[in-house]
Amino acid sequence: MTSALMPTYNRADLAFDRGEGAYLFSTDGRRYLDFAAGIAVNSLGHSHPHLVKALEEQGRKLWHVSNLYRIPEGERLAERLCGASFADKVFFGNSGAEAIECGIKICRKYHDDTGNPNRWKIIGANGAFHGRTLTALAAAGNPKYLAGFAPDVPGFVHVAFNNLNELRAAIDDETAAILVEPIQGEGGIRAGSRDYIKALREICDEYGLLLFFDEVQCGMGRTGKLFAHEWAGITPDVLATAKGIGGGFPLGACLATDKASAGMTAGTHGSTYGGNPLAMAIGNAVLDVMLAPGFLEGVERTGRKLKAKLEELVRRHPKVFVEVRGEGLIQGLRCDPPAGEIQVALRNAGLLTVTAAENVIRIVPPLIIGEQEIAEAAAIIDKVATAYAAEKLKGAA
């Protein structure tokens, strides 16, 4: 059947009509355990009652008014995010790419306002993913996604991830900031070491640069802290987040210190939909759950249990899985056979996952999972890996 949709997605022939907690139910009635979570978006699972209540209550009152007027729920959400993080100011948009674009503008505006308009370039890391706009693609520098869209937006330099020597060597008189994902998601669930993250702060202070973290995927509780950089005990100047912040509702945020964002005055940036009453009500509902006593600690404990199960599966199936990567509930299984084949087999067996670079199966379940869901997922992975290894052995014979 021909679709009127642009064919920009390689969609599975699968559709869902409802979800509950960590489960999705397809249009033909089959139940799937969702360890993809809308690509790390459905942070509180599907149809979370607190989010549904917030949506219904706000939906009956007011959806959108634009940023020509005050939006009290947005002011409240910004205050709560700042109170729980390093930030002093927040800008709300609708996606991670928009949050990245805002952060890039903050970095350039800061140096322009402080008498250094020549400092406009941003150093990023190989293997990064920052979104699909032209500027976000250039910021990541991945040839796979840049192909066909030349010329690249200028102003970005790329060095090896986790490599401080290359980073220092790339700094010059035009450098404005360093942009890094503390844990690369699309790049293969590659975590920056804590020493590396700490050193980024030291280098930025030494050279007068802004430190800009992309926590679109690894932030909002996914590692057991509200933001992943907290594990290193340092703070950035600018941070982009999205995905889990809306629990499935389109919402992104750019957080910054007063110092970094001082130049972002009226007229320097904007978004028609960004921060509207409906989005802000849902964002506050997400924070109600995430900031409740014990929630993040519970995510950390669950993440350790999940990682232990995955490590056990690697030991059991050395011809299928090579290693486990990640922290908390952003985990990756690097595969020996093509990860895409394993992903399809897992889906056929009832477990939804996502692939990533470096032949990795990305495992990013809702933050509300427990031991039951971990055990169920592990059993499916074990079954698929056993069958895959047996089939390959039979084929070799």
C-alpha positions in Angstrom: 0.0 0.0 0.0 1.3 3.4 -1.0 1.5 5.9 1.9 1.2 9.7 1.7 3.9 9.9 4.4 7.4 10.8 3.3 9.4 7.6 3.4 12.1 9.0 5.8 11.6 6.1 8.3 12.4 2.5 8.0 9.3 1.4 9.8 8.5 -2.1 11.0 5.2 -3.4 9.8 3.8 -3.1 13.3 1.3 -0.7 14.8 0.1 -0.2 18.4 -3.3 1.0 19.7 -2.7 1.2 23.4 0.0 0.9 26.1 0.1 0.2 29.8 3.1 0.7 32.0 6.1 -1.0 30.3 3.9 -2.8 27.8 2.5 -2.0 24.3 -0.4 -3.8 22.7 -0.4 -4.1 18.9 -3.5 -3.6 16.7 -3.8 -7.4 16.4 -3.8 -7.7 20.1 -0.3 -9.0 20.8 1.5 -7.7 23.9 5.1 -6.4 23.7 7.5 -5.6 26.5 8.7 -2.1 25.6 12.5 -1.6 26.3 12.7 1.0 23.6 10.3 3.5 25.3 9.8 5.5 22.2 13.6 5.9 21.9 14.1 6.8 25.6 11.0 9.1 25.6 8.3 7.3 27.6 10.2 7.7 30.9 7.2 6.8 33.0 5.9 4.2 30.7 2.6 4.2 28.9 -0.6 5.8 30.2 0.9 6.7 33.5 -2.1 7.7 35.6 -0.5 10.9 36.9 0.3 12.1 33.4 -3.1 11.1 32.1 -4.7 13.1 34.9 -2.5 16.2 34.2 -3.3 16.0 30.4 -7.1 15.7 31.0 -7.2 18.5 33.5 -5.1 20.9 31.5 -6.8 19.9 28.3 -10.1 21.0 29.6 -8.7 24.4 30.6 -6.1 25.7 28.1 -3.8 24.3 25.5 -2.0 27.2 23.9 -1.7 31.0 24.2 1.8 31.7 22.8 4.7 33.4 24.6 3.1 36.8 24.2 1.8 36.2 27.7 3.0 34.8 31.0 2.6 31.0 31.4 2.5 30.2 35.2 3.0 26.5 34.7 6.1 27.2 32.6 7.5 29.5 35.3 6.9 26.8 37.8 8.5 24.0 35.7 11.6 26.2 35.1 11.9 27.0 38.8 11.7 23.3 39.7 14.3 22.3 37.0 16.7 25.0 38.3 16.1 24.0 41.9 17.1 20.4 41.0 20.1 21.3 38.9 23.0 23.7 38.2 20.8 26.0 36.1 19.5 29.5 36.7 17.5 29.9 33.5 15.5 27.6 31.2 14.2 28.0 27.7 11.4 25.6 26.6 11.1 24.2 23.1 9.5 21.1 21.5 12.4 18.8 20.9 16.0 17.9 21.6 17.3 19.5 18.4 15.6 22.8 19.3 17.3 22.6 22.8 20.6 22.1 21.1 20.1 25.0 18.7 19.2 27.2 21.7 22.4 26.1 23.5 24.6 26.9 20.4 23.1 30.3 20.2 23.8 30.9 24.0 27.4 29.9 23.5 28.0 32.3 20.6 26.0 35.1 22.2 28.0 34.8 25.4 31.3 35.4 23.7 29.9 38.1 21.4 28.6 40.0 24.5 31.8 39.6 26.4 33.9 41.2 23.7 35.1 38.1 21.9 32.9 37.7 18.7 35.8 35.8 17.1 35.1 32.9 19.5 32.3 31.1 17.7 33.4 27.6 17.1 32.3 24.6 19.1 34.3 21.4 19.7 32.3 18.2 19.6 33.0 14.5 19.8 33.1 11.9 17.1 30.2 9.5 17.4 27.8 12.2 18.7 24.2 12.7 17.7 22.6 16.1 18.4 19.5 16.1 16.3 18.3 16.4 12.7 18.4 20.1 11.9 21.2 21.2 9.7 23.0 22.9 12.5 22.6 19.9 14.9 23.9 17.6 12.1 26.9 19.8 11.7 27.5 19.9 15.4 27.6 16.1 15.5 29.6 15.8 12.3 28.4 12.3 11.4 28.9 11.7 7.7 26.1 9.2 7.6 23.5 11.9 8.5 25.2 14.8 6.6 25.3 13.1 3.3 23.3 14.9 0.7 22.8 18.1 2.7 26.1 20.0 1.8 27.4 22.5 2.5 27.8 21.7 6.2 27.0 24.5 8.6 30.4 25.9 9.6 31.6 26.4 13.1 32.2 22.9 14.4 35.3 20.9 15.1 35.3 17.2 16.1 37.7 15.1 18.1 37.7 11.6 19.5 35.3 11.0 22.4 37.0 10.4 25.8 40.3 11.8 24.4 41.6 14.8 26.3 44.8 15.1 24.2 42.9 15.6 21.0 40.5 18.0 22.7 43.3 20.3 24.0 45.0 20.3 20.7 41.8 21.4 18.9 41.4 24.6 21.1 42.3 27.8 19.4 41.5 31.5 19.5 38.1 30.9 17.8 36.9 28.2 20.2 33.7 29.1 22.2 32.6 25.9 23.8 32.8 22.2 24.2 29.7 20.1 23.4 29.5 16.5 24.6 27.0 13.9 25.5 28.0 12.4 28.9 26.7 9.1 27.5 26.4 8.8 23.7 23.1 7.2 22.9 22.9 6.9 19.1 26.7 6.6 19.1 26.5 3.2 20.7 25.9 3.7 24.5 29.4 5.0 25.0 29.9 6.6 28.4 32.4 9.3 29.1 34.6 8.3 32.0 34.1 10.4 35.1 37.7 11.6 34.9 37.0 12.8 31.3 33.8 14.6 32.3 35.6 16.3 35.2 38.5 17.3 32.9 36.1 18.9 30.5 35.1 21.3 33.2 38.7 22.0 34.1 39.7 22.7 30.5 36.7 25.0 29.9 37.7 27.0 33.0 41.3 27.1 31.9 40.6 28.5 28.4 37.5 30.6 29.2 35.1 28.2 27.3 31.5 27.3 28.0 30.8 23.6 28.8 27.7 22.4 27.0 26.2 19.0 27.7 23.7 17.2 25.5 21.6 15.2 27.9 18.6 14.8 25.5 18.8 11.0 25.9 20.9 10.3 29.0 19.2 13.0 31.2 15.9 13.2 33.1 16.6 10.4 35.5 17.9 7.7 33.1 21.1 7.0 35.0 19.6 7.4 38.5 20.5 11.1 38.7 18.3 13.8 37.2 21.3 14.5 34.9 24.1 12.1 34.0 26.9 14.6 34.5 26.0 14.7 38.2 27.9 11.4 38.7 31.2 13.3 38.0 30.4 15.9 40.6 30.8 18.9 38.2 28.3 21.3 36.5 28.1 22.6 32.9 27.3 26.1 31.8 24.6 25.0 29.3 22.6 21.7 29.0 20.1 20.5 26.5 17.5 17.9 27.5 14.2 16.5 26.0 12.9 13.0 25.4 12.0 11.9 29.0 11.1 15.4 30.2 7.7 15.2 28.7 7.1 11.5 29.2 5.9 11.1 25.6 4.6 14.7 25.1 6.8 16.8 22.7 9.0 18.9 25.1 12.6 20.1 25.1 14.5 22.4 27.4 17.8 24.3 27.4 19.1 25.0 30.8 21.9 27.5 31.5 23.6 29.5 34.2 22.9 33.3 34.6 26.4 34.0 33.4 26.1 31.9 30.2 22.6 33.1 29.3 22.9 36.8 30.2 22.8 37.8 26.5 19.5 35.9 25.8 17.3 38.9 26.1 13.9 39.7 24.5 14.0 39.0 20.8 17.1 36.9 20.7 15.3 33.5 20.6 11.8 32.2 20.5 9.4 29.3 19.8 5.7 29.6 18.9 4.7 26.3 20.6 7.5 26.1 23.1 6.4 26.0 26.7 2.7 26.2 26.1 0.3 25.4 29.0 -0.4 21.9 27.9 3.3 20.9 27.6 4.1 22.6 30.9 1.4 20.8 32.8 2.7 17.5 31.6 6.3 18.4 32.3 5.4 19.3 35.8 3.6 16.0 36.2 6.7 14.2 35.0 8.8 16.0 37.6 6.2 15.2 40.3 7.1 11.6 39.8 10.8 11.9 39.1 11.6 14.2 42.1 9.5 12.2 44.5 11.6 10.8 47.4 13.3 7.6 46.5 12.4 7.6 42.8 15.8 8.3 41.3 17.5 6.0 43.9 15.1 3.3 42.7 16.1 3.9 39.1 19.8 3.5 40.1 19.1 0.2 41.9 17.0 -1.1 39.0 19.7 -0.2 36.5 22.3 -2.2 38.5 20.0 -5.2 38.4 19.4 -4.8 34.7 23.2 -4.5 34.0 23.9 -7.6 36.1 21.3 -9.6 34.0 22.8 -8.3 30.8 26.3 -9.2 31.9 25.1 -12.7 32.7 23.7 -13.0 29.2 27.0 -11.9 27.7 28.7 -14.7 29.6 26.1 -17.2 28.6 26.2 -16.2 24.9 29.7 -15.2 23.9 29.1 -15.9 20.3 26.2 -13.5 20.2 27.0 -10.7 22.6 30.4 -9.0 23.1 29.9 -6.6 26.0 27.5 -4.5 28.1 27.7 -0.7 28.0 26.0 2.1 29.8 24.7 3.2 33.2 21.4 3.0 34.9 18.6 2.4 32.5 20.5 3.4 29.4 22.2 0.2 28.5 23.7 -1.4 25.4 24.5 -4.9 24.3 27.3 -4.9 21.7 26.6 -7.8 19.4 28.8 -10.1 17.3 26.2 -10.8 14.6 24.4 -7.8 13.0 22.6 -6.0 15.8 19.7 -5.3 13.4 19.1 -9.1 13.0 19.0 -9.5 16.8 16.7 -6.5 17.2 14.2 -8.1 14.7 14.4 -11.5 16.5 13.8 -9.8 19.9 10.8 -7.9 18.4 9.4 -11.1 17.0 9.8 -12.7 20.4 7.9 -9.8 22.1 10.7 -7.5 23.3 11.1 -4.0 21.7 14.6 -2.5 21.6 16.5 0.0 19.5 19.8 -0.3 17.6 22.7 2.1 17.9 26.1 2.6 16.3 29.0 0.1 16.8 26.6 -2.9 16.4 24.8 -2.2 19.7 21.3 -3.1 20.8 20.1 -0.1 22.8 18.1 -1.0 25.9 16.3 2.1 27.3 13.1 0.9 29.2 10.7 3.1 31.1 12.1 4.2 34.4 9.2 2.5 36.2 10.2 -1.1 35.5 11.0 -3.5 38.2 12.4 -7.0 38.7 9.5 -8.7 36.9 10.1 -6.8 33.7 13.9 -7.3 33.9 13.4 -11.0 34.3 11.0 -11.2 31.4 13.3 -9.2 29.2 16.3 -11.4 30.1 14.3 -14.5 29.4 13.4 -13.3 25.9 17.0 -12.2 25.2 18.3 -15.6 26.4 15.8 -17.5 24.2 16.6 -15.4 21.1 20.4 -15.7 21.7 20.1 -19.5 22.2 18.1 -19.9 19.0 20.4 -17.6 17.0 23.5 -19.4 18.1 21.9 -22.8 17.3 20.9 -21.7 13.9 24.3 -20.4 13.1 25.9 -23.6 14.3 23.5 -25.6 12.2 24.3 -23.4 9.2 28.0 -23.9 9.7 27.6 -27.7 9.8 
